[in-house]
């Protein structure tokens, strides 16, 4: 699945949206579950990669002590 956006903010919003949908739905929509999970996993990967990139960037700029 191709991500809709590469930004952390947009993908974090997707994670929140999917979590809220799963938490609040009264009747589970089994047909929508797999696409929702795929979308959330793609968003999670982008968020995780962005966090790692920022951590690395800060590590290069800030002294260890």
C-alpha positions in Angstrom: 0.0 0.0 0.0 1.4 3.4 -1.0 1.4 6.0 1.8 -0.8 9.0 1.3 1.8 11.3 2.7 5.4 11.1 3.9 5.0 13.5 6.8 5.0 12.4 10.4 2.1 14.6 11.3 -0.2 13.2 8.5 0.7 9.6 9.4 0.2 10.1 13.1 -3.2 11.5 12.3 -3.9 8.3 10.3 -2.9 6.2 13.3 -5.2 8.2 15.6 -8.1 8.0 13.1 -7.8 4.2 12.7 -7.5 3.7 16.5 -10.5 5.8 17.1 -12.5 4.0 14.4 -11.7 0.6 15.9 -12.4 1.9 19.5 -15.8 3.5 18.8 -17.4 1.3 16.1 -20.5 -0.3 17.5 -20.5 -3.2 15.0 -17.2 -4.4 13.6 -16.8 -4.0 9.8 -14.8 -7.1 9.0 -14.6 -6.1 5.3 -12.9 -2.9 6.3 -10.5 -4.3 8.9 -7.7 -5.5 6.7 -7.5 -2.3 4.6 -7.6 -0.3 7.9 -4.8 -2.3 9.4 -2.7 -2.1 6.2 -3.2 1.7 6.2 -2.2 1.9 9.9 0.9 -0.3 9.4 2.1 1.9 6.5 1.5 5.0 8.6 3.3 3.4 11.6 6.4 2.6 9.5 6.6 6.2 8.3 6.3 7.5 11.8 8.9 5.1 13.1 11.3 5.9 10.3 10.9 9.7 10.8 11.4 9.4 14.6 14.6 7.4 13.9 15.8 10.0 11.4 15.2 12.8 13.9 17.0 10.9 16.7 20.0 10.3 14.4 20.0 14.0 13.4 20.0 15.1 17.0 22.7 12.6 17.9 24.9 14.1 15.2 24.4 17.6 16.5 24.4 17.2 20.3 27.3 16.0 22.3 26.8 12.8 24.2 27.5 14.3 27.6 
